[in-house]
Amino acid sequence: MGHLTGTVAELEQRANEADALIAALERKIAHLEGTATGGDEASRLFTENARLEREIVQVKVDLTETERRNGVPLATATLPKGAKTTLPPSLTLRDGTVVPAVSYGAAPAKSAIGGGSTAAAAATPAAVAPAGADKKKEKKEKKPAAPAAPAAPVDIHQLFLVVGKIVEAVKHPDADGLYVETVDIGEEAGPRTIISGLVKHVPLEQMQGRLAVFLCNLKPAKMRGILSQGMIMCANTDDKVEIIDVPAGAVPGDRVEFEGHPGEPDKQLSPKKKVWEQLQPDLKTNGERVACWQGIPFTIKGKGVCVAPSVSGGNIK
């Protein structure tokens, strides 16, 4: 900025000196015009006056362009008395650059200083953006959002697997393959309604009063118009489906646990996180028909493990 201030001051000083010289020449021309012998001298002075006027216009164009390129407010120029506001065609600047005639104060198509290819502002000086505007815009740009933290791995303790008693089971009024069961899982709110597709696999009389393991923190879903609030756990193969049996002494409300995986279950499994879908493939019965997750038995604390009546190596769902 210090260099720019010196350049502008130098150009303004040159313009002021040229103005003073023109005034002196005009006084001398007026004096010579009043004498009979001053014709040749007057002609010379007219020529010198015209040259100086062009010089002033050149200096002020230089000043304007210098200020425009450096992003400072453009000075308001005052042209010499009688000077034209348009430079002559094909004006040759000091560095040898030839520029077309332009109205004083408008930005030329090419830089008048240094002959560069700087794009000219087509509008008045007030339309020129101040220096640093682009940097301010860059600062205001929003930073990209930080990458989301990786999701925590799912764990079997997130499932609310609990012992329940089927108080009553009936066929679904609108679906031949479904049972509608009233299930006591030891909640103060009372029994839940749970729908199971077991009509083709378990006779209705074997459903009544039966203890079983239920998954009770799935998001409730309607099945043929009736809201189901859980799912009964069954071992299955391609041709057989069996309800998992609980150990003797188990009662409604007993939670199924897995050794080495303590923790409270989720209040409700998030469908978006697909917790059940990730855990279910590792639910199987082993060679002794014991229900397991990754080989760890379904255990009712102090009472034993859960087993399938006959299916070994089957999936549980």
C-alpha positions in Angstrom: 0.0 0.0 0.0 3.0 2.3 0.7 4.2 1.8 -2.9 0.7 2.6 -4.3 0.5 5.8 -2.3 3.8 7.0 -3.7 2.8 6.2 -7.3 -0.5 8.0 -6.9 1.2 11.1 -5.3 3.8 11.2 -8.1 1.1 11.1 -10.9 -0.9 13.8 -9.1 2.2 16.0 -8.8 2.9 15.6 -12.6 -0.7 16.6 -13.4 -0.5 19.7 -11.2 2.8 20.8 -12.8 1.4 20.3 -16.3 -1.6 22.5 -15.3 0.6 25.2 -14.1 2.7 25.1 -17.3 -0.4 25.3 -19.5 -1.6 28.4 -17.6 1.8 30.1 -18.2 1.8 29.2 -21.9 -1.8 30.5 -22.3 -0.7 33.9 -20.8 2.4 34.0 -23.1 0.2 33.1 -26.2 -2.2 35.9 -25.3 0.7 38.3 -25.1 2.2 37.2 -28.4 -1.2 37.4 -30.2 -1.2 41.2 -29.3 2.1 41.7 -31.2 2.8 41.7 -35.0 6.0 39.7 -34.7 4.8 36.8 -32.6 3.2 34.6 -35.2 5.9 31.9 -35.3 6.3 31.9 -31.6 2.6 31.7 -31.1 2.3 28.7 -33.4 5.0 26.9 -31.5 3.3 27.6 -28.2 -0.1 26.4 -29.5 1.6 23.1 -30.4 3.3 22.9 -27.0 0.0 23.6 -25.3 -1.8 20.8 -27.2 1.0 18.4 -26.3 0.8 19.3 -22.6 -3.0 18.8 -22.6 -2.5 15.3 -24.0 0.1 14.8 -21.3 -2.4 15.7 -18.6 -5.0 13.4 -20.0 -2.4 10.6 -20.2 -1.3 11.2 -16.6 -4.9 11.2 -15.3 -5.7 8.0 -17.2 -2.6 6.5 -15.6 -3.8 7.6 -12.2 -7.3 6.2 -12.7 -6.0 2.8 -13.9 -3.4 2.6 -11.1 -6.1 3.2 -8.5 -8.6 0.8 -10.2 -6.1 -2.1 -10.4 -5.1 -1.7 -6.7 -8.7 -1.6 -5.4 -8.7 1.9 -4.0 -11.4 4.5 -4.4 -11.0 6.2 -7.8 -10.0 9.9 -7.7 -12.4 12.4 -9.2 -10.4 14.0 -12.0 -10.8 17.6 -13.3 -9.7 17.9 -17.0 -7.8 21.0 -18.2 -10.0 23.8 -19.4 -11.0 23.2 -23.0 -9.5 19.7 -23.1 -11.5 16.9 -24.8 -12.9 14.1 -22.6 -11.9 11.5 -25.1 -8.3 10.5 -25.9 -7.3 10.7 -29.6 -7.5 7.5 -31.6 -4.4 5.3 -31.5 -2.8 7.1 -28.5 0.6 5.6 -27.8 1.4 5.3 -24.1 4.9 5.5 -22.6 5.4 1.8 -22.5 4.6 1.5 -26.2 1.1 0.2 -25.8 -1.5 1.5 -28.3 -5.0 2.0 -26.9 -8.2 3.1 -28.6 -10.0 6.3 -27.7 -12.0 5.9 -24.5 -14.1 8.2 -22.4 -12.1 9.6 -19.5 -12.9 7.7 -16.3 -14.1 4.5 -18.0 -12.0 1.3 -17.6 -10.0 0.5 -20.8 -10.2 -2.9 -22.4 -6.6 -3.5 -21.7 -4.5 -2.3 -18.7 -3.0 1.1 -19.5 -0.2 0.3 -17.0 2.2 -2.4 -18.1 0.1 -3.4 -21.2 -1.3 -6.5 -19.5 -4.5 -8.3 -20.3 -6.4 -7.4 -17.2 -10.2 -7.5 -17.9 -11.7 -4.0 -17.8 -14.7 -3.1 -15.7 -17.4 -2.1 -18.1 -19.2 0.0 -15.6 -18.3 3.2 -13.8 -15.5 3.3 -11.1 -18.1 2.8 -8.4 -18.9 -0.7 -9.8 -15.3 -1.9 -9.1 -15.1 -4.4 -6.3 -12.8 -3.4 -3.5 -9.6 -5.4 -2.9 -10.0 -8.4 -0.6 -13.7 -9.0 -1.5 -12.9 -12.5 -2.8 -11.1 -13.3 0.4 -14.1 -12.2 2.5 -16.3 -14.5 0.4 -14.0 -17.4 0.9 -14.0 -16.9 4.7 -17.8 -16.9 4.7 -18.0 -20.2 2.9 -19.2 -23.0 5.1 -16.7 -25.6 6.1 -17.7 -29.2 5.1 -19.4 -31.1 7.8 -17.3 -33.4 9.8 -17.7 -37.1 8.9 -20.2 -38.9 11.0 -18.7 -41.1 13.7 -18.8 -44.8 12.9 -21.8 -46.6 14.3 -21.2 -48.6 17.4 -21.4 -52.4 16.8 -24.7 -54.1 17.7 -24.8 -56.5 20.6 -27.1 -59.3 21.7 -28.0 -57.5 25.0 -29.9 -54.9 23.0 -32.7 -57.5 22.4 -35.4 -57.7 25.0 -35.9 -61.5 25.0 -38.2 -62.4 27.8 -40.3 -65.4 29.0 -44.0 -65.0 28.3 -47.1 -67.1 28.8 -49.8 -67.4 26.1 -53.0 -66.7 28.1 -55.1 -67.3 25.0 -54.6 -67.9 21.3 -57.2 -67.6 18.5 -57.1 -67.6 14.8 -56.8 -64.3 13.1 -60.2 -63.3 11.7 -58.7 -62.1 8.4 -55.8 -64.4 7.9 -56.0 -68.2 7.9 -52.3 -68.7 8.6 -52.0 -66.4 11.7 -52.7 -66.8 15.4 -53.6 -63.8 17.6 -52.1 -64.5 21.1 -52.7 -62.7 24.4 -49.3 -62.9 26.1 -48.4 -62.2 29.7 -44.7 -61.1 30.0 -44.9 -59.9 33.6 -45.6 -56.2 32.7 -47.7 -54.0 35.0 -49.5 -52.7 32.0 -51.0 -56.1 31.4 -50.8 -58.7 28.6 -49.6 -57.9 25.1 -51.1 -58.9 21.7 -48.7 -60.8 19.6 -49.4 -62.4 16.2 -47.6 -65.5 15.0 -47.7 -67.4 11.7 -47.8 -70.8 13.2 -51.2 -72.2 12.2 -49.6 -74.7 9.8 -46.9 -75.8 12.3 -48.4 -75.8 15.8 -52.0 -77.0 16.6 -54.1 -74.4 18.3 -54.5 -76.5 21.5 -50.7 -76.6 21.9 -50.6 -72.8 22.0 -52.9 -72.4 25.0 -51.2 -71.7 28.3 -47.7 -72.3 26.8 -44.5 -70.7 28.1 -42.1 -69.5 25.4 -39.4 -66.8 24.6 -40.7 -63.6 23.1 -38.8 -60.7 21.5 -40.6 -57.7 22.9 -38.8 -54.5 21.8 -39.5 -54.6 18.0 -41.4 -51.7 16.7 -45.1 -52.7 16.9 -46.6 -53.4 13.5 -50.1 -54.2 12.2 -50.7 -57.6 10.7 -54.0 -57.7 8.7 -55.4 -54.8 10.8 -54.3 -56.0 14.3 -51.3 -54.5 16.0 -48.6 -57.0 17.0 -46.4 -56.1 19.9 -43.7 -58.8 19.7 -42.6 -62.0 18.2 -42.4 -65.6 19.5 -38.9 -67.3 19.1 -38.9 -70.6 17.0 -36.3 -72.9 15.7 -36.8 -73.8 12.1 -35.4 -75.8 9.2 -36.7 -76.0 5.7 -39.5 -78.4 6.7 -40.0 -77.8 10.4 -40.9 -75.0 12.8 -40.8 -75.5 16.6 -41.4 -73.1 19.5 -38.3 -72.8 21.8 -39.0 -74.2 25.2 -37.9 -72.5 28.4 -36.3 -74.3 31.4 -38.3 -75.6 34.3 -39.1 -72.9 36.9 -39.1 -70.0 34.4 -42.0 -67.5 34.9 -43.4 -64.6 32.8 -41.0 -61.7 32.9 -37.8 -63.7 33.3 -35.2 -62.2 30.9 -33.0 -64.3 28.6 -29.3 -63.4 29.2 -26.1 -64.2 27.4 -22.9 -64.8 29.3 -20.3 -62.1 28.7 -22.8 -59.7 27.2 -24.4 -57.7 30.1 -26.5 -54.6 29.6 -30.0 -53.2 29.4 -32.0 -53.8 26.2 -33.0 -51.0 23.9 -36.4 -49.5 24.7 -37.3 -50.1 21.1 -35.1 -51.4 18.3 -34.5 -48.8 15.6 -35.6 -50.0 12.2 -33.1 -47.7 10.6 -30.2 -49.3 12.5 -31.4 -52.8 11.7 -30.3 -54.2 15.0 -32.4 -57.3 14.8 -31.5 -57.9 11.1 -27.8 -57.9 12.1 -28.1 -60.1 15.1 -30.6 -62.7 13.8 -28.2 -64.6 11.5 -26.2 -65.7 14.5 -29.2 -67.1 16.4 -29.1 -70.9 16.0 -29.7 -74.1 17.9 -26.5 -76.1 18.4 -26.0 -79.9 18.2 -27.7 -80.4 21.6 -30.7 -78.3 20.4 -29.7 -75.5 22.8 -30.8 -72.0 21.5 -27.6 -69.9 21.1 -26.3 -66.6 19.8 -22.8 -67.0 18.4 -22.6 -70.3 20.4 -23.6 -68.6 23.7 -26.8 -70.3 25.2 -30.1 -68.5 25.8 -29.9 -68.5 29.6 -32.5 -67.9 32.3 -30.4 -66.9 35.3 -30.5 -69.6 38.0 -32.9 -71.8 36.0 -31.2 -73.1 33.0 -31.0 -72.8 29.2 -33.6 -72.7 26.5 -33.9 -75.6 24.0 -35.8 -76.7 20.9 -37.9 -79.9 21.1 -36.1 -81.6 18.3 -34.4 -79.2 15.9 -30.6 -79.0 16.0 -28.5 -76.7 13.8 -31.6 -74.7 12.9 -32.1 -71.0 12.6 -34.0 -69.1 15.3 -36.5 -66.4 14.3 
